[in-house]
Amino acid sequence: MACSLVCTVARCSPALRLAARGLALASLWALGPGAAQAAVIPGEVVVQAGDVPLGAALPVASTRSPFALLDGSVAFVGLLDDGDAYVFIDDQVVWLGSSEMMSLLTDTETTMGAAVGGAFVYCPLVDGGEAVWTHNGLLALEGQPAPAYPMGVVSTFHSRPSMAGNGAVYWVAGLNTTGGTTTEQRVLYRSPTALPADIVPVLATGDMVGGLLVDAPTGIDFAYDVSSDDAHRIHVLLMDTGSTVDDGHIMVDGALLHQENTLNGTGDSWDNFDLVTINAQGLYVMSGDTNGSTLTDEFIAVDGAIAVREGDVIGGVALTSTAVVRLVSVDDAGHIAHAWSYASNTVETVFYACDPTDLAGSSRPVLTTGVDELDLNGDGLGDALVTDLQANNTSTTEALTNDGVLYLDVAIDDGTGPREAIVRVPVSCCGNGLLGPGEACDDGNLTNGDG
C-alpha cells in the first residue's frame, strides 16, 4: 500500500515517505535556488521533548545528535525527564541507563553510533567514570587498565564513540602510563564485535604517520569519521613538527594529505580543521578556517579542494560574517548536507548538494531557522517553526541516509514554546536530470514516468 503524506514513524519506511513527498521536492528544485528556501518544509518528528516513546515510561527531556543507519532509520541518545539516559533506534528506545542493575549509569555524551539489527555504542558515566557502553554491556571504563596496553597503563577518559555499518566500534580514549589520572597520551580504539577481548589501538600518540610522530598529549583529535563500510577513515591530527604553527593535519586512509600553514590552492593557507566526514567511496569533506581574512576564512572542502567559503552566496543565501560551519555529512552516493550559522550566528541554514564536484553550485537550502516551518502532517501548512539547529562544530553528525532522508537535531515551536526534537526531512535531487538513490523521478517535469 502506498505511503500517504500523513505517515508516522511507525507506519512507513523512510524510503516510502520520501517517494510520497517527491513531487513537492521536485517542484522546489525546478523553481531554482531562491524558491528552494521555502517557508513550509515537509518533515516529520521522530521524537520531541514531551513524547513518551515506545520503550520508555517517562517523557523525553532532550535529544542529541542523530546517527543515520544504512537502512534509512536513525539512532540517537538523550535524557528523559528524570535524567535517565536513553538510546533510541528506529522508532523506539532500546536501552535505558537505569536498566543496568550492577552499576549506576548516568548522563551521556552527545555522540553515539549504531548499526542495523540493534547494535549501539554510547558514552555514559558508569559509577561516576567515563565509559564506553554497547548492546553487549560495558566495553571500557575510566580508571581501569587500558585495553591492549601493558599493565600499569590506565584509561583516563573515553569519548566520541562511533560505529561502522558492520557493527565495529570506534572511540577516543586517554592514557596514563603510570596509573595516574592525568592524560599523557591518546588512542583511537576499535572493537570489531563490541567486546573487550578484541579491542585494538588503531592510532595512538607516538605512532609514525608520513614520517612524523603523532604528538603528545592531544595529537589524536576528537574529530574523526569512519565510512559506513568500515573501509575508509579520516582524522584530524596534531603531528610533532617541532612547532604549533604547522602541526595540524588531515589524515585520510593512513596518509597525511593537508597540513596547517601550507597553501590550500585559493590564495591563502590552511589554519585549522574542525569537522570531517568520509563515505564508502573514500570521498571526504572537511571544514575549518584558513589564515585569510576573518570575513572569508571559514570553509568547507571536498576531497581537499575548498568549495564554499564564508562570504559566499549559496543557493541565494549570503553566508555573511561571522559564519560558522555547524554540520557536514556525506552519503555513499556523494550527496552532501552542510549547515552554517551566519550573520554573527543569528541565523542557521541547512543545505543539500547533489554534486560533490560543484558543492557551491548544486547546494540548495533545506531549511532556515527562525524563518521556515515544518509541515508535519502533509497538509501543506506550517505546523512548527524551526527555531534552532542543535548541531555544533565540535562533534560529527551522520545526518544523511543513502535513500534521501536528512535527520536533524533542532528546536521547534508550535506555539507552545521551543522544544528539542529529532526531525526527518526528505531531500532529493529530483530535477537534476539523473535518477538517484531513493528517487522516484529524474527531472521533475512529471513526464516519462517521473514522480
SEBA-60757 format. One record per residue (C-alpha): x, y, z; residue number from 1. Coordinates in pm, 1 decimal, decimal comma. Example, Ala and Ser with C-alpha at 12.3 -4.5 7.8 and 13.67 -1.06 7.14 Angstrom:
BEGIN
R         X         Y         Z  seq
R    1230,0    -450,0     780,0    1
R    1367,0    -106,0     714,0    2
***
This chain:
BEGIN
R         X         Y         Z  seq
R       0,0       0,0       0,0    1
R     135,6     342,8     -91,7    2
R     251,0     570,1     186,6    3
R      39,9     881,8     232,1    4
R     159,1    1227,8     327,9    5
R      44,8    1167,6     683,3    6
R     286,5     882,6     755,7    7
R     402,2     833,2    1110,7    8
R     737,5     688,7    1213,8    9
R     577,6     354,0    1293,1   10
R     370,3     322,9     974,2   11
R     601,5     393,5     680,6   12
R     965,1     340,9     590,8   13
R    1187,1     644,4     517,5   14
R    1207,4     543,4     150,4   15
R     828,6     530,4     113,9   16
R     792,9     862,0     291,3   17
R    1042,9    1014,2      51,3   18
R     854,7     879,6    -250,6   19
R     530,7    1027,4    -120,1   20
R     692,8    1369,0     -99,9   21
R     895,1    1352,5    -421,4   22
R     653,9    1577,8    -609,4   23
R     690,7    1861,2    -360,7   24
R    1068,8    1838,6    -365,8   25
R    1082,2    1820,2    -744,6   26
R     882,1    2140,4    -761,4   27
R    1123,7    2316,1    -526,0   28
R    1425,6    2211,0    -731,5   29
R    1267,9    2314,5   -1058,6   30
R    1194,4    2661,2    -926,0   31
R    1564,1    2719,2    -852,6   32
R    1773,6    2829,1    -555,4   33
R    1567,6    3126,7    -446,9   34
R    1245,6    2929,8    -417,5   35
R    1414,1    2626,1    -262,9   36
R    1428,2    2808,6      68,6   37
R    1057,3    2760,2     115,0   38
R     858,1    2885,1     411,5   39
R     694,5    2545,2     468,7   40
R     910,6    2232,6     460,2   41
R     772,8    1875,6     456,5   42
R     905,1    1680,3     752,9   43
R     829,2    1451,5    1043,6   44
R     909,4    1445,4    1410,8   45
R    1085,1    1124,6    1511,4   46
R    1090,7    1219,8    1880,0   47
R    1044,0    1551,6    2057,9   48
R    1068,3    1668,0    2416,8   49
R     749,9    1567,3    2596,8   50
R     695,9    1249,6    2395,0   51
R     687,1     913,5    2572,4   52
R     831,7     683,2    2305,5   53
R     796,2     307,6    2291,8   54
R    1039,9     155,9    2539,4   55
R    1025,7     445,8    2786,4   56
R     785,4     516,4    3071,9   57
R     867,1     886,3    3110,7   58
R     873,1    1181,0    2869,2   59
R    1180,6    1274,8    2669,7   60
R    1358,3    1584,1    2803,5   61
R    1637,7    1618,4    2546,5   62
R    1772,4    1480,9    2220,3   63
R    2130,2    1461,8    2094,2   64
R    2299,2    1431,6    1752,8   65
R    2134,0    1188,3    1507,4   66
R    2320,9     891,1    1359,0   67
R    2175,2     765,9    1028,9   68
R    2178,9     390,4     968,4   69
R    2221,3     201,0     641,6   70
R    1853,0     102,9     630,4   71
R    1744,0     467,9     642,3   72
R    1648,1     467,8    1009,0   73
R    1809,9     679,9    1279,7   74
R    1969,3     638,1    1620,4   75
R    2045,8     892,6    1890,8   76
R    2077,4     936,2    2264,8   77
R    1924,0    1180,2    2510,1   78
R    1777,6    1219,1    2855,8   79
R    1432,2    1150,1    2997,0   80
R    1258,1    1383,2    3240,5   81
R    1415,0    1207,8    3539,7   82
R    1767,4    1235,3    3394,5   83
R    1781,3     873,5    3281,6   84
R    1983,8     839,5    2960,0   85
R    1824,5     653,0    2669,9   86
R    1937,5     501,1    2340,5   87
R    1682,5     535,5    2060,3   88
R    1696,8     330,8    1737,3   89
R    1445,2     347,3    1452,7   90
R    1114,0     401,6    1632,3   91
R    1177,5     315,2    1996,6   92
R    1402,4     334,4    2299,1   93
R    1616,6      19,6    2303,6   94
R    1818,5      90,4    2617,8   95
R    1788,9     292,3    2936,9   96
R    2076,9     359,5    3172,5   97
R    1854,3     252,1    3458,5   98
R    1819,6     -93,2    3300,3   99
R    2165,3    -186,6    3428,9  100
R    2135,3    -338,1    3776,3  101
R    2501,5    -395,4    3869,3  102
R    2631,7     -41,7    3807,5  103
R    2495,5     312,2    3813,2  104
R    2473,5     454,6    3461,0  105
R    2411,8     828,4    3431,7  106
R    2425,5    1100,1    3167,4  107
R    2556,6    1053,3    2811,9  108
R    2782,9    1221,0    2560,4  109
R    2629,2    1381,8    2253,9  110
R    2779,5    1140,4    2002,1  111
R    2692,8     772,4    1961,5  112
R    2685,4     503,8    1697,2  113
R    2454,8     223,0    1588,7  114
R    2406,6     -39,1    1320,2  115
R    2112,8    -217,8    1162,7  116
R    1999,1    -501,9    1387,9  117
R    2014,0    -321,8    1720,5  118
R    2386,4    -278,5    1783,8  119
R    2479,6      50,1    1951,3  120
R    2754,2     232,6    2138,3  121
R    2743,4     539,4    2359,6  122
R    2943,4     701,0    2639,3  123
R    2764,0     726,3    2975,0  124
R    2911,6     767,9    3319,5  125
R    2938,3     429,3    3490,7  126
R    2966,7     464,5    3867,8  127
R    3094,5     815,4    3801,0  128
R    3362,1     719,2    3547,9  129
R    3359,0     790,6    3173,8  130
R    3279,1     468,4    2993,1  131
R    3200,3     303,8    2661,1  132
R    2877,3     102,0    2674,2  133
R    2731,2    -109,6    2396,1  134
R    2445,7    -351,8    2334,5  135
R    2681,9    -611,2    2486,9  136
R    2736,9    -410,4    2804,6  137
R    3048,0    -238,9    2942,6  138
R    3330,9    -213,0    2689,3  139
R    3579,3      17,9    2865,2  140
R    3591,1     230,5    3181,0  141
R    3792,0     527,7    3303,8  142
R    4044,5     442,1    3576,0  143
R    4069,8      78,3    3467,4  144
R    4361,8     -89,6    3284,6  145
R    4380,3      45,9    2931,5  146
R    4274,9    -219,7    2678,9  147
R    4563,2    -366,4    2474,4  148
R    4830,8    -183,0    2677,6  149
R    5085,0    -316,2    2931,2  150
R    4995,8    -348,3    3297,4  151
R    5009,6     -14,0    3474,8  152
R    4869,4     190,0    3186,1  153
R    4517,9     311,1    3269,7  154
R    4241,4     487,2    3081,4  155
R    4182,1     849,8    3182,3  156
R    3874,0     915,4    2967,8  157
R    3656,5     765,6    2693,6  158
R    3484,3     983,2    2433,4  159
R    3342,7    1026,3    2081,9  160
R    3204,4     676,7    2016,9  161
R    3101,2     573,7    1667,1  162
R    3001,5     256,5    1483,8  163
R    3052,9     133,4    1128,5  164
R    2777,1     -42,2     937,3  165
R    2924,5    -381,5    1028,2  166
R    2897,8    -308,8    1400,0  167
R    3264,6    -224,8    1459,1  168
R    3303,5      25,7    1743,8  169
R    3545,3     319,5    1743,7  170
R    3621,5     574,3    2014,4  171
R    3894,8     802,8    2151,0  172
R    4049,1     734,7    2492,4  173
R    4306,1     897,6    2716,9  174
R    4600,7     713,2    2870,9  175
R    4827,5     749,1    3171,6  176
R    5133,2     524,8    3167,5  177
R    5185,3     515,3    3545,9  178
R    4830,7     467,3    3670,3  179
R    4758,9     834,9    3731,7  180
R    4462,3    1048,0    3632,7  181
R    4633,3    1299,1    3401,3  182
R    4605,0    1230,3    3028,9  183
R    4955,4    1179,3    2888,4  184
R    4855,0    1017,4    2560,1  185
R    4551,0     946,6    2346,1  186
R    4444,6     649,0    2138,9  187
R    4177,0     573,5    1878,6  188
R    4039,2     230,1    1963,1  189
R    3846,6     -21,2    1752,6  190
R    3649,0    -326,0    1860,1  191
R    3509,2    -531,4    1569,3  192
R    3247,7    -709,6    1782,7  193
R    3191,5    -457,5    2063,8  194
R    3358,2    -692,8    2312,4  195
R    3655,9    -617,8    2540,8  196
R    3851,6    -918,8    2412,1  197
R    3905,5    -775,1    2064,5  198
R    3978,0    -408,3    2140,0  199
R    4282,3    -288,2    1944,4  200
R    4453,0      51,5    1910,7  201
R    4409,5     192,2    1559,7  202
R    4625,1     501,8    1607,6  203
R    4794,9     640,6    1917,1  204
R    5028,6     904,9    2049,9  205
R    5382,7     833,4    1931,0  206
R    5278,7     640,4    1619,4  207
R    5458,5     731,0    1297,5  208
R    5247,7     867,0    1010,3  209
R    5404,2    1014,5     698,0  210
R    5743,1    1045,9     864,4  211
R    5606,2    1235,1    1165,8  212
R    5508,1    1124,8    1514,9  213
R    5157,0    1176,1    1648,5  214
R    5208,5    1447,4    1909,3  215
R    5150,6    1421,4    2284,1  216
R    4922,8    1455,7    2465,9  217
R    4641,6    1563,4    2229,9  218
R    4764,5    1457,0    1886,0  219
R    4466,3    1224,5    1842,8  220
R    4191,9    1480,6    1786,2  221
R    3826,8    1413,1    1865,4  222
R    3733,6    1491,6    1502,9  223
R    3733,6    1170,6    1300,0  224
R    3496,4     965,0    1087,4  225
R    3475,7     610,4     955,8  226
R    3289,5     521,4     636,3  227
R    2973,0     315,1     657,1  228
R    3150,4       9,8     511,4  229
R    3442,0      42,4     757,8  230
R    3686,7      77,8     467,0  231
R    3786,7     445,6     494,9  232
R    3882,3     675,7     780,0  233
R    3954,8    1046,7     812,8  234
R    4108,1    1206,4    1120,9  235
R    4228,1    1545,3    1239,4  236
R    4572,4    1500,9    1396,5  237
R    4840,2    1707,3    1563,0  238
R    5182,8    1588,5    1447,5  239
R    5518,4    1659,5    1608,9  240
R    5660,5    1906,5    1356,8  241
R    5853,2    2097,5    1620,5  242
R    5612,6    2392,0    1603,4  243
R    5248,7    2464,9    1682,0  244
R    5237,0    2680,0    1368,3  245
R    5209,5    2382,6    1132,3  246
R    5127,8    2077,2    1345,4  247
R    4760,9    2040,3    1241,3  248
R    4697,9    1774,2     976,7  249
R    4422,8    1586,1     796,0  250
R    4489,7    1214,3     763,4  251
R    4287,9    1008,5     513,2  252
R    4330,2     631,4     498,4  253
R    4668,0     647,0     669,1  254
R    4815,1     931,1     461,7  255
R    4872,5    1291,5     571,6  256
R    4708,3    1497,7     296,2  257
R    4670,7    1850,2     435,1  258
R    4884,8    2047,6     678,0  259
R    4827,8    2364,3     873,7  260
R    5013,5    2670,4     738,9  261
R    5052,5    2524,5     389,2  262
R    4889,0    2661,6      73,4  263
R    4533,3    2543,1       9,4  264
R    4503,8    2643,6    -355,8  265
R    4285,6    2952,0    -306,3  266
R    4547,1    3213,7    -224,7  267
R    4583,3    3154,0     148,8  268
R    4677,4    2862,6     375,7  269
R    4508,1    2606,9     597,7  270
R    4484,1    2733,3     954,9  271
R    4278,6    2476,7    1148,7  272
R    4047,5    2183,3    1084,9  273
R    3710,6    2120,8    1251,9  274
R    3453,6    1874,3    1113,2  275
R    3537,4    1575,8     892,9  276
R    3330,5    1307,2     722,4  277
R    3401,2    1033,7     465,3  278
R    3186,6     793,6     261,5  279
R    3221,9     438,9     130,5  280
R    3379,4     567,3    -192,3  281
R    3651,6     747,4       1,0  282
R    3510,8    1091,3     -80,8  283
R    3578,5    1319,2     214,9  284
R    3450,4    1654,9     332,6  285
R    3610,7    1878,8     592,6  286
R    3557,2    2220,0     747,1  287
R    3780,7    2466,6     925,7  288
R    3948,9    2803,2     882,2  289
R    4217,8    2946,9     660,4  290
R    4467,6    3212,9     764,7  291
R    4297,3    3466,6     538,2  292
R    4057,2    3746,6     622,5  293
R    3819,4    3670,6     908,9  294
R    3537,5    3773,1     674,6  295
R    3607,6    3475,1     446,4  296
R    3819,8    3228,6     642,9  297
R    3560,8    2961,5     733,1  298
R    3544,5    2690,5     464,3  299
R    3411,9    2354,8     350,5  300
R    3643,9    2148,3     131,0  301
R    3559,6    1837,5     -73,1  302
R    3845,5    1594,6    -136,1  303
R    4083,2    1867,3     -23,2  304
R    3956,9    2143,2    -253,7  305
R    3783,1    2439,3     -90,3  306
R    3430,7    2450,9    -232,3  307
R    3242,3    2700,1     -13,6  308
R    3370,9    2986,1     199,5  309
R    3233,8    3233,3     446,7  310
R    3103,1    3531,0     249,8  311
R    2983,3    3320,2     -45,8  312
R    2624,6    3328,1    -169,1  313
R    2494,3    2970,1    -177,7  314
R    2151,1    2890,2    -316,6  315
R    2053,7    3253,6    -271,9  316
R    2178,1    3264,0      89,1  317
R    2463,6    3500,4     176,5  318
R    2696,1    3345,1     434,4  319
R    2779,3    3678,2     592,0  320
R    3032,6    3708,6     871,8  321
R    3057,3    3571,8    1125,6  322
R    2975,6    3241,8     951,6  323
R    3048,8    2901,3    1106,1  324
R    3002,7    2550,8     964,4  325
R    2773,8    2361,3    1201,7  326
R    2732,2    2029,7    1019,9  327
R    2875,4    1829,1     730,5  328
R    2752,2    1486,6     623,1  329
R    2802,9    1286,3     302,6  330
R    2609,9     980,7     185,9  331
R    2760,7     697,1     -14,6  332
R    2642,9     847,3    -345,0  333
R    2833,1    1169,1    -272,3  334
R    2536,5    1388,3    -181,9  335
R    2635,7    1636,2      87,4  336
R    2441,4    1805,7     364,9  337
R    2601,5    2107,0     529,8  338
R    2476,7    2367,8     771,8  339
R    2601,4    2715,7     856,6  340
R    2528,5    2976,6    1117,0  341
R    2588,8    3326,7     982,5  342
R    2512,3    3695,5    1028,0  343
R    2701,0    3688,5    1358,7  344
R    2546,7    3349,2    1441,1  345
R    2190,5    3483,0    1441,2  346
R    2062,2    3261,7    1156,4  347
R    2123,4    2898,7    1058,6  348
R    2060,8    2734,3     721,6  349
R    2088,0    2368,0     627,3  350
R    2186,6    2296,6     265,1  351
R    2174,9    1985,8      47,2  352
R    2402,1    1936,4    -254,1  353
R    2368,0    1673,4    -524,8  354
R    2703,7    1724,5    -698,2  355
R    3016,7    1686,2    -484,4  356
R    3226,1    1831,7    -767,1  357
R    3021,0    2153,3    -751,7  358
R    2919,0    2196,9    -390,0  359
R    2858,7    2569,8    -423,7  360
R    2655,5    2546,0    -742,8  361
R    2444,8    2244,3    -650,2  362
R    2365,7    2336,8    -287,6  363
R    2002,5    2420,5    -215,6  364
R    1866,2    2548,7     116,5  365
R    1664,4    2285,0     301,6  366
R    1552,7    2497,9     594,5  367
R    1643,9    2818,3     775,1  368
R    1593,4    2870,3    1147,0  369
R    1361,9    3145,4    1259,4  370
R    1206,3    3158,1     912,2  371
R    1092,1    2817,5     791,0  372
R     817,7    2599,5     934,0  373
R     778,4    2223,6     917,1  374
R     466,1    2068,5     769,9  375
R     430,2    1767,5     996,9  376
R     102,3    1621,5     868,2  377
R     125,1    1667,3     492,2  378
R    -147,8    1930,6     453,9  379
R      90,4    2189,5     310,1  380
R      60,3    2418,9     611,8  381
R     327,9    2502,9     864,4  382
R     285,6    2325,0    1197,6  383
R     603,9    2422,7    1383,2  384
R     866,8    2692,9    1341,4  385
R    1225,8    2569,2    1340,6  386
R    1387,7    2795,7    1599,5  387
R    1734,8    2644,7    1637,0  388
R    1975,4    2390,7    1490,4  389
R    2139,1    2197,3    1774,4  390
R    2439,1    2075,7    1571,2  391
R    2778,6    2225,2    1652,0  392
R    3125,2    2221,2    1500,1  393
R    3282,1    2003,7    1770,4  394
R    3113,3    1669,6    1700,3  395
R    3045,1    1463,7    1389,4  396
R    2682,3    1416,0    1284,2  397
R    2588,6    1131,7    1047,2  398
R    2280,6    1315,0     925,9  399
R    2224,1    1174,2     574,7  400
R    2087,3     835,6     473,9  401
R    2153,6     668,5     140,1  402
R    1787,0     690,3      39,2  403
R    1718,5    1061,6      56,3  404
R    1648,8    1142,0     419,5  405
R    1813,4    1409,1     633,3  406
R    1791,5    1379,5    1011,6  407
R    1838,9    1693,5    1220,1  408
R    1853,5    1777,1    1589,3  409
R    1655,7    2100,0    1613,5  410
R    1434,8    2307,8    1837,5  411
R    1079,0    2356,0    1711,4  412
R     790,9    2569,9    1833,2  413
R     424,8    2503,9    1751,4  414
R     313,1    2798,3    1961,4  415
R     361,6    2630,6    2297,0  416
R     730,8    2716,6    2329,4  417
R    1053,3    2575,1    2181,3  418
R    1138,8    2212,1    2246,5  419
R    1415,3    1983,0    2126,6  420
R    1334,8    1730,2    1855,1  421
R    1487,7    1491,6    1606,8  422
R    1318,2    1555,1    1273,4  423
R    1322,2    1366,0     946,3  424
R    1329,5    1583,0     632,8  425
R    1318,0    1433,3     281,7  426
R    1585,4    1558,8      42,1  427
R    1614,3    1483,0    -325,0  428
R    1799,6    1553,8    -646,3  429
R    1475,8    1533,0    -845,3  430
R    1504,7    1786,9   -1123,0  431
R    1876,2    1748,9   -1188,6  432
R    1819,9    1509,0   -1480,5  433
R    1954,9    1198,6   -1305,6  434
R    1776,5     915,0   -1129,0  435
R    1948,9     894,3    -791,2  436
R    1921,3     653,1    -497,6  437
R    1581,0     675,7    -331,7  438
R    1436,1     899,2    -604,8  439
R    1115,0     838,2    -793,7  440
R    1181,5    1098,1   -1062,4  441
R    1461,8    1213,5   -1287,9  442
R    1383,1    1568,0   -1393,1  443
R    1079,1    1688,6   -1204,2  444
R     863,1    1750,9   -1511,7  445
R     614,2    1473,0   -1427,6  446
R     656,7    1302,1   -1765,4  447
R     827,0     982,6   -1878,4  448
R     747,6     806,5   -1554,0  449
R     861,2    1081,3   -1317,0  450
R     705,0    1113,9    -975,0  451
***
